[in-house]
Amino acid sequence: MARHEPAGRQSAGEPPPLKLKVQLDPSGKWRAVEPPRVTTETIEAAERPPTPDDPRPAAFRQIPPFGGA
């Protein structure tokens, strides 16, 4: 399942404000200075139950596999 990844910028998809602060970074490029992000505490999902040793669907688990045992 795909995992939700937050956008690289806090204001992704929005036009920059009319007054934009910029700063020269060590590589010599101008970068926009954004205010620090407001983070919220998230609750992680519980761990998934262990997978059974028999990968077959439940309806077929009672049927023995092919071949002699």
N, CA, C and O atoms as a Tripos MOL2 file, in Angstrom:
@<TRIPOS>MOLECULE
protein
  276   275    69     0     0
PROTEIN
NO_CHARGES

@<TRIPOS>ATOM
      1 N           0.8450   -1.1660    0.0000 N.3       1 MET1
      2 CA          0.0000    0.0000    0.0000 C.3       1 MET1
      3 C           0.8970    1.2370    0.0000 C.2       1 MET1
      4 O           1.9200    1.2790    0.6830 O.2       1 MET1
      5 N           0.5030    2.2170   -0.7600 N.am      2 ALA2
      6 CA          1.2800    3.4420   -0.8320 C.3       2 ALA2
      7 C           1.2220    4.1740    0.4990 C.2       2 ALA2
      8 O           0.2100    4.1500    1.1990 O.2       2 ALA2
      9 N           2.3150    4.8160    0.8270 N.am      3 ARG3
     10 CA          2.3770    5.5450    2.0870 C.3       3 ARG3
     11 C           2.2680    7.0400    1.8030 C.2       3 ARG3
     12 O           2.8400    7.5450    0.8370 O.2       3 ARG3
     13 N           1.5340    7.7280    2.6490 N.am      4 HIS4
     14 CA          1.3690    9.1630    2.4580 C.3       4 HIS4
     15 C           2.6600    9.8760    2.8390 C.2       4 HIS4
     16 O           3.1400    9.7500    3.9660 O.2       4 HIS4
     17 N           3.2020   10.6070    1.9150 N.am      5 GLU5
     18 CA          4.4060   11.3950    2.1820 C.3       5 GLU5
     19 C           4.0180   12.8680    2.1400 C.2       5 GLU5
     20 O           3.3490   13.2950    1.1990 O.2       5 GLU5
     21 N           4.4180   13.6510    3.1290 N.am      6 PRO6
     22 CA          4.0800   15.0710    3.1100 C.3       6 PRO6
     23 C           4.8180   15.7990    1.9810 C.2       6 PRO6
     24 O           5.8650   15.3490    1.5140 O.2       6 PRO6
     25 N           4.2670   16.8960    1.5680 N.am      7 ALA7
     26 CA          4.8680   17.6780    0.4980 C.3       7 ALA7
     27 C           6.2180   18.2300    0.9500 C.2       7 ALA7
     28 O           6.4510   18.4190    2.1440 O.2       7 ALA7
     29 N           7.0880   18.4810    0.0040 N.am      8 GLY8
     30 CA          8.4070   19.0100    0.3120 C.3       8 GLY8
     31 C           8.3590   20.3990    0.9070 C.2       8 GLY8
     32 O           9.1910   20.7610    1.7400 O.2       8 GLY8
     33 N           7.3830   21.1740    0.4760 N.am      9 ARG9
     34 CA          7.2170   22.5240    1.0170 C.3       9 ARG9
     35 C           5.9230   22.5900    1.7950 C.2       9 ARG9
     36 O           4.9690   21.8730    1.4920 O.2       9 ARG9
     37 N           5.8870   23.4400    2.7860 N.am     10 GLN10
     38 CA          4.6810   23.5890    3.5990 C.3      10 GLN10
     39 C           3.5370   24.1600    2.7670 C.2      10 GLN10
     40 O           2.3770   23.8060    2.9840 O.2      10 GLN10
     41 N           3.8470   25.0230    1.8360 N.am     11 SER11
     42 CA          2.8060   25.6820    1.0430 C.3      11 SER11
     43 C           2.7910   25.1320   -0.3820 C.2      11 SER11
     44 O           2.6500   25.9020   -1.3330 O.2      11 SER11
     45 N           2.9320   23.8310   -0.5450 N.am     12 ALA12
     46 CA          2.9630   23.2380   -1.8800 C.3      12 ALA12
     47 C           1.6300   23.4770   -2.5870 C.2      12 ALA12
     48 O           0.5650   23.2750   -2.0030 O.2      12 ALA12
     49 N           1.6940   23.9010   -3.8240 N.am     13 GLY13
     50 CA          0.4860   24.1470   -4.5970 C.3      13 GLY13
     51 C          -0.0490   25.5500   -4.4770 C.2      13 GLY13
     52 O          -0.8780   25.9620   -5.2880 O.2      13 GLY13
     53 N           0.3980   26.2930   -3.4910 N.am     14 GLU14
     54 CA         -0.0610   27.6750   -3.3190 C.3      14 GLU14
     55 C           0.9850   28.6160   -3.9110 C.2      14 GLU14
     56 O           2.1800   28.3200   -3.8760 O.2      14 GLU14
     57 N           0.5410   29.7470   -4.4530 N.am     15 PRO15
     58 CA          1.5330   30.7100   -4.9350 C.3      15 PRO15
     59 C           2.2790   31.3110   -3.7440 C.2      15 PRO15
     60 O           1.7130   31.4120   -2.6550 O.2      15 PRO15
     61 N           3.5270   31.7080   -3.9300 N.am     16 PRO16
     62 CA          4.2630   32.3080   -2.8140 C.3      16 PRO16
     63 C           3.6310   33.6330   -2.4040 C.2      16 PRO16
     64 O           2.9560   34.2720   -3.2110 O.2      16 PRO16
     65 N           3.8440   34.0500   -1.1620 N.am     17 PRO17
     66 CA          3.2780   35.3390   -0.7320 C.3      17 PRO17
     67 C           3.8720   36.4830   -1.5550 C.2      17 PRO17
     68 O           4.9290   36.3450   -2.1710 O.2      17 PRO17
     69 N           3.1670   37.6130   -1.5490 N.am     18 LEU18
     70 CA          3.6380   38.7470   -2.3520 C.3      18 LEU18
     71 C           4.9990   39.2380   -1.8860 C.2      18 LEU18
     72 O           5.8040   39.6800   -2.7060 O.2      18 LEU18
     73 N           5.2720   39.1700   -0.6000 N.am     19 LYS19
     74 CA          6.5550   39.5810   -0.0610 C.3      19 LYS19
     75 C           7.3040   38.3050    0.3150 C.2      19 LYS19
     76 O           6.9380   37.6370    1.2820 O.2      19 LYS19
     77 N           8.3390   37.9650   -0.4320 N.am     20 LEU20
     78 CA          9.0480   36.7140   -0.2510 C.3      20 LEU20
     79 C          10.4400   36.9900    0.2860 C.2      20 LEU20
     80 O          11.1820   37.7840   -0.2940 O.2      20 LEU20
     81 N          10.8090   36.3400    1.3990 N.am     21 LYS21
     82 CA         12.1470   36.4740    1.9580 C.3      21 LYS21
     83 C          13.0250   35.4160    1.3120 C.2      21 LYS21
     84 O          12.6430   34.2490    1.2220 O.2      21 LYS21
     85 N          14.2010   35.8280    0.8660 N.am     22 VAL22
     86 CA         15.1340   34.8980    0.2570 C.3      22 VAL22
     87 C          16.4770   34.9770    0.9650 C.2      22 VAL22
     88 O          16.8030   35.9800    1.6010 O.2      22 VAL22
     89 N          17.2480   33.9070    0.8440 N.am     23 GLN23
     90 CA         18.5430   33.8480    1.4990 C.3      23 GLN23
     91 C          19.4950   33.1150    0.5620 C.2      23 GLN23
     92 O          19.0880   32.2060   -0.1620 O.2      23 GLN23
     93 N          20.7520   33.5130    0.5790 N.am     24 LEU24
     94 CA         21.7600   32.8810   -0.2590 C.3      24 LEU24
     95 C          22.2880   31.6500    0.4690 C.2      24 LEU24
     96 O          22.8270   31.7590    1.5700 O.2      24 LEU24
     97 N          22.1310   30.4660   -0.1540 N.am     25 ASP25
     98 CA         22.5980   29.2440    0.5010 C.3      25 ASP25
     99 C          24.0700   28.9930    0.1690 C.2      25 ASP25
    100 O          24.6350   29.6990   -0.6660 O.2      25 ASP25
    101 N          24.7050   27.9990    0.8080 N.am     26 PRO26
    102 CA         26.1380   27.7580    0.6020 C.3      26 PRO26
    103 C          26.5270   27.4530   -0.8480 C.2      26 PRO26
    104 O          27.6640   27.7110   -1.2420 O.2      26 PRO26
    105 N          25.6090   26.9120   -1.6400 N.am     27 SER27
    106 CA         25.9420   26.6100   -3.0320 C.3      27 SER27
    107 C          25.8340   27.8390   -3.9300 C.2      27 SER27
    108 O          26.1580   27.7630   -5.1150 O.2      27 SER27
    109 N          25.3880   28.9650   -3.3870 N.am     28 GLY28
    110 CA         25.3100   30.2000   -4.1600 C.3      28 GLY28
    111 C          23.9560   30.4260   -4.8080 C.2      28 GLY28
    112 O          23.8160   31.3260   -5.6370 O.2      28 GLY28
    113 N          22.9470   29.6260   -4.4480 N.am     29 LYS29
    114 CA         21.6130   29.7970   -5.0230 C.3      29 LYS29
    115 C          20.7160   30.5150   -4.0220 C.2      29 LYS29
    116 O          20.8800   30.3850   -2.8090 O.2      29 LYS29
    117 N          19.7670   31.2740   -4.5550 N.am     30 TRP30
    118 CA         18.7980   31.9560   -3.6980 C.3      30 TRP30
    119 C          17.6910   30.9800   -3.3330 C.2      30 TRP30
    120 O          17.1210   30.3370   -4.2140 O.2      30 TRP30
    121 N          17.3840   30.8620   -2.0670 N.am     31 ARG31
    122 CA         16.3330   29.9700   -1.5660 C.3      31 ARG31
    123 C          15.3260   30.7860   -0.7620 C.2      31 ARG31
    124 O          15.6920   31.7290   -0.0610 O.2      31 ARG31
    125 N          14.0570   30.4110   -0.8740 N.am     32 ALA32
    126 CA         13.0160   31.0870   -0.1020 C.3      32 ALA32
    127 C          13.1380   30.6740    1.3550 C.2      32 ALA32
    128 O          13.3580   29.5010    1.6580 O.2      32 ALA32
    129 N          12.9950   31.6330    2.2530 N.am     33 VAL33
    130 CA         13.0330   31.3560    3.6890 C.3      33 VAL33
    131 C          11.5970   31.2520    4.1550 C.2      33 VAL33
    132 O          10.8450   32.2250    4.1080 O.2      33 VAL33
    133 N          11.2140   30.0520    4.6110 N.am     34 GLU34
    134 CA          9.8510   29.8300    5.0620 C.3      34 GLU34
    135 C           9.8210   29.7580    6.5760 C.2      34 GLU34
    136 O          10.7850   29.3080    7.1950 O.2      34 GLU34
    137 N           8.7280   30.1960    7.1790 N.am     35 PRO35
    138 CA          8.6330   30.0810    8.6400 C.3      35 PRO35
    139 C           8.6350   28.6050    9.0420 C.2      35 PRO35
    140 O           8.2710   27.7490    8.2370 O.2      35 PRO35
    141 N           9.0420   28.2990   10.2750 N.am     36 PRO36
    142 CA          9.0820   26.8920   10.6880 C.3      36 PRO36
    143 C           7.6930   26.2620   10.6520 C.2      36 PRO36
    144 O           6.6860   26.9160   10.9230 O.2      36 PRO36
    145 N           7.6670   24.9760   10.3110 N.am     37 ARG37
    146 CA          6.3990   24.2530   10.2230 C.3      37 ARG37
    147 C           5.7800   24.0340   11.5920 C.2      37 ARG37
    148 O           6.4770   23.8630   12.5930 O.2      37 ARG37
    149 N           4.4680   24.0430   11.6110 N.am     38 VAL38
    150 CA          3.7420   23.7070   12.8220 C.3      38 VAL38
    151 C           3.4470   22.2100   12.7350 C.2      38 VAL38
    152 O           2.6960   21.7720   11.8630 O.2      38 VAL38
    153 N           4.0330   21.4360   13.6290 N.am     39 THR39
    154 CA          3.8350   19.9960   13.5750 C.3      39 THR39
    155 C           2.8260   19.5700   14.6260 C.2      39 THR39
    156 O           2.7270   20.1600   15.7020 O.2      39 THR39
    157 N           2.0870   18.5380   14.2850 N.am     40 THR40
    158 CA          1.1190   17.9880   15.2190 C.3      40 THR40
    159 C           1.5010   16.5480   15.5130 C.2      40 THR40
    160 O           2.0600   15.8590   14.6600 O.2      40 THR40
    161 N           1.1980   16.0970   16.7190 N.am     41 GLU41
    162 CA          1.5220   14.7380   17.1010 C.3      41 GLU41
    163 C           0.5350   13.7880   16.4220 C.2      41 GLU41
    164 O          -0.6750   14.0110   16.4540 O.2      41 GLU41
    165 N           1.0590   12.7340   15.8110 N.am     42 THR42
    166 CA          0.2050   11.7650   15.1360 C.3      42 THR42
    167 C           0.2260   10.4540   15.8800 C.2      42 THR42
    168 O           1.1750   10.1480   16.6020 O.2      42 THR42
    169 N          -0.8160    9.6920   15.7030 N.am     43 ILE43
    170 CA         -0.9140    8.3880   16.3480 C.3      43 ILE43
    171 C          -0.6290    7.3270   15.2920 C.2      43 ILE43
    172 O          -1.2660    7.2940   14.2390 O.2      43 ILE43
    173 N           0.3190    6.4750   15.5830 N.am     44 GLU44
    174 CA          0.6630    5.4110   14.6450 C.3      44 GLU44
    175 C          -0.3460    4.2820   14.7590 C.2      44 GLU44
    176 O          -0.9530    4.0800   15.8110 O.2      44 GLU44
    177 N          -0.5170    3.5570   13.6800 N.am     45 ALA45
    178 CA         -1.4360    2.4170   13.6860 C.3      45 ALA45
    179 C          -0.8130    1.2650   14.4780 C.2      45 ALA45
    180 O           0.4080    1.1600   14.5940 O.2      45 ALA45
    181 N          -1.6690    0.4150   15.0120 N.am     46 ALA46
    182 CA         -1.1950   -0.7450   15.7570 C.3      46 ALA46
    183 C          -0.5240   -1.7270   14.8020 C.2      46 ALA46
    184 O          -0.7680   -1.7040   13.5950 O.2      46 ALA46
    185 N           0.3160   -2.5800   15.3530 N.am     47 GLU47
    186 CA          0.9860   -3.5600   14.5180 C.3      47 GLU47
    187 C          -0.0160   -4.5490   13.9620 C.2      47 GLU47
    188 O          -1.0360   -4.8430   14.5840 O.2      47 GLU47
    189 N           0.2900   -5.0540   12.7830 N.am     48 ARG48
    190 CA         -0.5940   -6.0220   12.1580 C.3      48 ARG48
    191 C          -0.4120   -7.3730   12.8370 C.2      48 ARG48
    192 O           0.6790   -7.6860   13.3130 O.2      48 ARG48
    193 N          -1.4780   -8.1800   12.8840 N.am     49 PRO49
    194 CA         -1.3270   -9.5050   13.4870 C.3      49 PRO49
    195 C          -0.3960  -10.3650   12.6440 C.2      49 PRO49
    196 O          -0.2600  -10.1230   11.4450 O.2      49 PRO49
    197 N           0.2450  -11.3620   13.2400 N.am     50 PRO50
    198 CA          1.1750  -12.1840   12.4700 C.3      50 PRO50
    199 C           0.4680  -12.9470   11.3560 C.2      50 PRO50
    200 O          -0.6860  -13.3520   11.4930 O.2      50 PRO50
    201 N           1.1730  -13.1300   10.2670 N.am     51 THR51
    202 CA          0.6320  -13.8700    9.1340 C.3      51 THR51
    203 C           0.6750  -15.3590    9.4450 C.2      51 THR51
    204 O           1.6820  -15.8400    9.9640 O.2      51 THR51
    205 N          -0.3790  -16.1000    9.1470 N.am     52 PRO52
    206 CA         -0.3420  -17.5380    9.4250 C.3      52 PRO52
    207 C           0.7050  -18.2370    8.5570 C.2      52 PRO52
    208 O           1.1100  -17.7280    7.5120 O.2      52 PRO52
    209 N           1.1290  -19.4070    9.0140 N.am     53 ASP53
    210 CA          2.1410  -20.1580    8.2620 C.3      53 ASP53
    211 C           1.5980  -20.6570    6.9330 C.2      53 ASP53
    212 O           2.3500  -20.7890    5.9670 O.2      53 ASP53
    213 N           0.3100  -20.9330    6.8750 N.am     54 ASP54
    214 CA         -0.3190  -21.4210    5.6540 C.3      54 ASP54
    215 C          -0.8620  -20.2230    4.8810 C.2      54 ASP54
    216 O          -1.8220  -19.5960    5.3300 O.2      54 ASP54
    217 N          -0.2760  -19.8870    3.7340 N.am     55 PRO55
    218 CA         -0.6970  -18.6840    3.0200 C.3      55 PRO55
    219 C          -2.0030  -18.8350    2.2500 C.2      55 PRO55
    220 O          -2.4720  -17.8690    1.6470 O.2      55 PRO55
    221 N          -2.6030  -20.0280    2.2560 N.am     56 ARG56
    222 CA         -3.8360  -20.2350    1.4920 C.3      56 ARG56
    223 C          -5.0050  -19.5300    2.1750 C.2      56 ARG56
    224 O          -4.9710  -19.3150    3.3870 O.2      56 ARG56
    225 N          -6.0420  -19.1670    1.4110 N.am     57 PRO57
    226 CA         -7.2350  -18.5600    2.0140 C.3      57 PRO57
    227 C          -7.8820  -19.5160    3.0150 C.2      57 PRO57
    228 O          -7.6680  -20.7250    2.9310 O.2      57 PRO57
    229 N          -8.6550  -19.0060    3.9430 N.am     58 ALA58
    230 CA         -9.2370  -19.7970    5.0120 C.3      58 ALA58
    231 C         -10.0840  -20.9490    4.4850 C.2      58 ALA58
    232 O         -10.0990  -22.0210    5.0890 O.2      58 ALA58
    233 N         -10.7900  -20.7520    3.3710 N.am     59 ALA59
    234 CA        -11.6630  -21.7990    2.8360 C.3      59 ALA59
    235 C         -10.8670  -23.0220    2.3800 C.2      59 ALA59
    236 O         -11.4090  -24.1270    2.3680 O.2      59 ALA59
    237 N          -9.6090  -22.8560    2.0100 N.am     60 PHE60
    238 CA         -8.8080  -23.9620    1.4760 C.3      60 PHE60
    239 C          -7.8250  -24.5500    2.4970 C.2      60 PHE60
    240 O          -7.0960  -25.4850    2.1670 O.2      60 PHE60
    241 N          -7.7880  -24.0330    3.7110 N.am     61 ARG61
    242 CA         -6.8130  -24.5270    4.6830 C.3      61 ARG61
    243 C          -7.1410  -25.9290    5.1890 C.2      61 ARG61
    244 O          -6.2430  -26.6570    5.6120 O.2      61 ARG61
    245 N          -8.4220  -26.3150    5.1510 N.am     62 GLN62
    246 CA         -8.8110  -27.6420    5.6320 C.3      62 GLN62
    247 C          -8.5340  -28.7270    4.5920 C.2      62 GLN62
    248 O          -8.5880  -29.9150    4.9120 O.2      62 GLN62
    249 N          -8.2410  -28.3350    3.3550 N.am     63 ILE63
    250 CA         -7.9670  -29.2980    2.2940 C.3      63 ILE63
    251 C          -6.4710  -29.5960    2.3150 C.2      63 ILE63
    252 O          -5.6710  -28.6630    2.2470 O.2      63 ILE63
    253 N          -6.0590  -30.8780    2.4070 N.am     64 PRO64
    254 CA         -4.6300  -31.1760    2.4320 C.3      64 PRO64
    255 C          -3.9840  -30.8360    1.0840 C.2      64 PRO64
    256 O          -4.6480  -30.8600    0.0480 O.2      64 PRO64
    257 N          -2.7090  -30.5260    1.1070 N.am     65 PRO65
    258 CA         -2.0190  -30.2100   -0.1570 C.3      65 PRO65
    259 C          -1.8900  -31.4610   -1.0170 C.2      65 PRO65
    260 O          -2.0560  -32.5770   -0.5240 O.2      65 PRO65
    261 N          -1.5950  -31.2790   -2.2920 N.am     66 PHE66
    262 CA         -1.4160  -32.4100   -3.2120 C.3      66 PHE66
    263 C          -0.1860  -33.2010   -2.8140 C.2      66 PHE66
    264 O           0.7510  -32.6520   -2.2340 O.2      66 PHE66
    265 N          -0.1840  -34.4790   -3.1220 N.am     67 GLY67
    266 CA          0.9840  -35.3340   -2.8370 C.3      67 GLY67
    267 C           0.7790  -36.1400   -1.5850 C.2      67 GLY67
    268 O          -0.0250  -35.7860   -0.7220 O.2      67 GLY67
    269 N           1.5040  -37.2160   -1.4920 N.am     68 GLY68
    270 CA          1.3980  -38.0740   -0.3260 C.3      68 GLY68
    271 C           2.1970  -37.5070    0.8480 C.2      68 GLY68
    272 O           3.1980  -36.8160    0.6580 O.2      68 GLY68
    273 N           1.7500  -37.8010    2.0270 N.am     69 ALA69
    274 CA          2.4650  -37.3130    3.1940 C.3      69 ALA69
    275 C           2.9020  -38.4780    4.0650 C.2      69 ALA69
    276 O           3.5250  -38.2700    5.1060 O.2      69 ALA69
@<TRIPOS>BOND
     1     1     2 1
     2     2     3 1
     3     3     4 2
     4     3     5 am
     5     5     6 1
     6     6     7 1
     7     7     8 2
     8     7     9 am
     9     9    10 1
    10    10    11 1
    11    11    12 2
    12    11    13 am
    13    13    14 1
    14    14    15 1
    15    15    16 2
    16    15    17 am
    17    17    18 1
    18    18    19 1
    19    19    20 2
    20    19    21 am
    21    21    22 1
    22    22    23 1
    23    23    24 2
    24    23    25 am
    25    25    26 1
    26    26    27 1
    27    27    28 2
    28    27    29 am
    29    29    30 1
    30    30    31 1
    31    31    32 2
    32    31    33 am
    33    33    34 1
    34    34    35 1
    35    35    36 2
    36    35    37 am
    37    37    38 1
    38    38    39 1
    39    39    40 2
    40    39    41 am
    41    41    42 1
    42    42    43 1
    43    43    44 2
    44    43    45 am
    45    45    46 1
    46    46    47 1
    47    47    48 2
    48    47    49 am
    49    49    50 1
    50    50    51 1
    51    51    52 2
    52    51    53 am
    53    53    54 1
    54    54    55 1
    55    55    56 2
    56    55    57 am
    57    57    58 1
    58    58    59 1
    59    59    60 2
    60    59    61 am
    61    61    62 1
    62    62    63 1
    63    63    64 2
    64    63    65 am
    65    65    66 1
    66    66    67 1
    67    67    68 2
    68    67    69 am
    69    69    70 1
    70    70    71 1
    71    71    72 2
    72    71    73 am
    73    73    74 1
    74    74    75 1
    75    75    76 2
    76    75    77 am
    77    77    78 1
    78    78    79 1
    79    79    80 2
    80    79    81 am
    81    81    82 1
    82    82    83 1
    83    83    84 2
    84    83    85 am
    85    85    86 1
    86    86    87 1
    87    87    88 2
    88    87    89 am
    89    89    90 1
    90    90    91 1
    91    91    92 2
    92    91    93 am
    93    93    94 1
    94    94    95 1
    95    95    96 2
    96    95    97 am
    97    97    98 1
    98    98    99 1
    99    99   100 2
   100    99   101 am
   101   101   102 1
   102   102   103 1
   103   103   104 2
   104   103   105 am
   105   105   106 1
   106   106   107 1
   107   107   108 2
   108   107   109 am
   109   109   110 1
   110   110   111 1
   111   111   112 2
   112   111   113 am
   113   113   114 1
   114   114   115 1
   115   115   116 2
   116   115   117 am
   117   117   118 1
   118   118   119 1
   119   119   120 2
   120   119   121 am
   121   121   122 1
   122   122   123 1
   123   123   124 2
   124   123   125 am
   125   125   126 1
   126   126   127 1
   127   127   128 2
   128   127   129 am
   129   129   130 1
   130   130   131 1
   131   131   132 2
   132   131   133 am
   133   133   134 1
   134   134   135 1
   135   135   136 2
   136   135   137 am
   137   137   138 1
   138   138   139 1
   139   139   140 2
   140   139   141 am
   141   141   142 1
   142   142   143 1
   143   143   144 2
   144   143   145 am
   145   145   146 1
   146   146   147 1
   147   147   148 2
   148   147   149 am
   149   149   150 1
   150   150   151 1
   151   151   152 2
   152   151   153 am
   153   153   154 1
   154   154   155 1
   155   155   156 2
   156   155   157 am
   157   157   158 1
   158   158   159 1
   159   159   160 2
   160   159   161 am
   161   161   162 1
   162   162   163 1
   163   163   164 2
   164   163   165 am
   165   165   166 1
   166   166   167 1
   167   167   168 2
   168   167   169 am
   169   169   170 1
   170   170   171 1
   171   171   172 2
   172   171   173 am
   173   173   174 1
   174   174   175 1
   175   175   176 2
   176   175   177 am
   177   177   178 1
   178   178   179 1
   179   179   180 2
   180   179   181 am
   181   181   182 1
   182   182   183 1
   183   183   184 2
   184   183   185 am
   185   185   186 1
   186   186   187 1
   187   187   188 2
   188   187   189 am
   189   189   190 1
   190   190   191 1
   191   191   192 2
   192   191   193 am
   193   193   194 1
   194   194   195 1
   195   195   196 2
   196   195   197 am
   197   197   198 1
   198   198   199 1
   199   199   200 2
   200   199   201 am
   201   201   202 1
   202   202   203 1
   203   203   204 2
   204   203   205 am
   205   205   206 1
   206   206   207 1
   207   207   208 2
   208   207   209 am
   209   209   210 1
   210   210   211 1
   211   211   212 2
   212   211   213 am
   213   213   214 1
   214   214   215 1
   215   215   216 2
   216   215   217 am
   217   217   218 1
   218   218   219 1
   219   219   220 2
   220   219   221 am
   221   221   222 1
   222   222   223 1
   223   223   224 2
   224   223   225 am
   225   225   226 1
   226   226   227 1
   227   227   228 2
   228   227   229 am
   229   229   230 1
   230   230   231 1
   231   231   232 2
   232   231   233 am
   233   233   234 1
   234   234   235 1
   235   235   236 2
   236   235   237 am
   237   237   238 1
   238   238   239 1
   239   239   240 2
   240   239   241 am
   241   241   242 1
   242   242   243 1
   243   243   244 2
   244   243   245 am
   245   245   246 1
   246   246   247 1
   247   247   248 2
   248   247   249 am
   249   249   250 1
   250   250   251 1
   251   251   252 2
   252   251   253 am
   253   253   254 1
   254   254   255 1
   255   255   256 2
   256   255   257 am
   257   257   258 1
   258   258   259 1
   259   259   260 2
   260   259   261 am
   261   261   262 1
   262   262   263 1
   263   263   264 2
   264   263   265 am
   265   265   266 1
   266   266   267 1
   267   267   268 2
   268   267   269 am
   269   269   270 1
   270   270   271 1
   271   271   272 2
   272   271   273 am
   273   273   274 1
   274   274   275 1
   275   275   276 2
@<TRIPOS>SUBSTRUCTURE
     1 MET1         2 RESIDUE 1 A MET
     2 ALA2         6 RESIDUE 1 A ALA
     3 ARG3        10 RESIDUE 1 A ARG
     4 HIS4        14 RESIDUE 1 A HIS
     5 GLU5        18 RESIDUE 1 A GLU
     6 PRO6        22 RESIDUE 1 A PRO
     7 ALA7        26 RESIDUE 1 A ALA
     8 GLY8        30 RESIDUE 1 A GLY
     9 ARG9        34 RESIDUE 1 A ARG
    10 GLN10       38 RESIDUE 1 A GLN
    11 SER11       42 RESIDUE 1 A SER
    12 ALA12       46 RESIDUE 1 A ALA
    13 GLY13       50 RESIDUE 1 A GLY
    14 GLU14       54 RESIDUE 1 A GLU
    15 PRO15       58 RESIDUE 1 A PRO
    16 PRO16       62 RESIDUE 1 A PRO
    17 PRO17       66 RESIDUE 1 A PRO
    18 LEU18       70 RESIDUE 1 A LEU
    19 LYS19       74 RESIDUE 1 A LYS
    20 LEU20       78 RESIDUE 1 A LEU
    21 LYS21       82 RESIDUE 1 A LYS
    22 VAL22       86 RESIDUE 1 A VAL
    23 GLN23       90 RESIDUE 1 A GLN
    24 LEU24       94 RESIDUE 1 A LEU
    25 ASP25       98 RESIDUE 1 A ASP
    26 PRO26      102 RESIDUE 1 A PRO
    27 SER27      106 RESIDUE 1 A SER
    28 GLY28      110 RESIDUE 1 A GLY
    29 LYS29      114 RESIDUE 1 A LYS
    30 TRP30      118 RESIDUE 1 A TRP
    31 ARG31      122 RESIDUE 1 A ARG
    32 ALA32      126 RESIDUE 1 A ALA
    33 VAL33      130 RESIDUE 1 A VAL
    34 GLU34      134 RESIDUE 1 A GLU
    35 PRO35      138 RESIDUE 1 A PRO
    36 PRO36      142 RESIDUE 1 A PRO
    37 ARG37      146 RESIDUE 1 A ARG
    38 VAL38      150 RESIDUE 1 A VAL
    39 THR39      154 RESIDUE 1 A THR
    40 THR40      158 RESIDUE 1 A THR
    41 GLU41      162 RESIDUE 1 A GLU
    42 THR42      166 RESIDUE 1 A THR
    43 ILE43      170 RESIDUE 1 A ILE
    44 GLU44      174 RESIDUE 1 A GLU
    45 ALA45      178 RESIDUE 1 A ALA
    46 ALA46      182 RESIDUE 1 A ALA
    47 GLU47      186 RESIDUE 1 A GLU
    48 ARG48      190 RESIDUE 1 A ARG
    49 PRO49      194 RESIDUE 1 A PRO
    50 PRO50      198 RESIDUE 1 A PRO
    51 THR51      202 RESIDUE 1 A THR
    52 PRO52      206 RESIDUE 1 A PRO
    53 ASP53      210 RESIDUE 1 A ASP
    54 ASP54      214 RESIDUE 1 A ASP
    55 PRO55      218 RESIDUE 1 A PRO
    56 ARG56      222 RESIDUE 1 A ARG
    57 PRO57      226 RESIDUE 1 A PRO
    58 ALA58      230 RESIDUE 1 A ALA
    59 ALA59      234 RESIDUE 1 A ALA
    60 PHE60      238 RESIDUE 1 A PHE
    61 ARG61      242 RESIDUE 1 A ARG
    62 GLN62      246 RESIDUE 1 A GLN
    63 ILE63      250 RESIDUE 1 A ILE
    64 PRO64      254 RESIDUE 1 A PRO
    65 PRO65      258 RESIDUE 1 A PRO
    66 PHE66      262 RESIDUE 1 A PHE
    67 GLY67      266 RESIDUE 1 A GLY
    68 GLY68      270 RESIDUE 1 A GLY
    69 ALA69      274 RESIDUE 1 A ALA
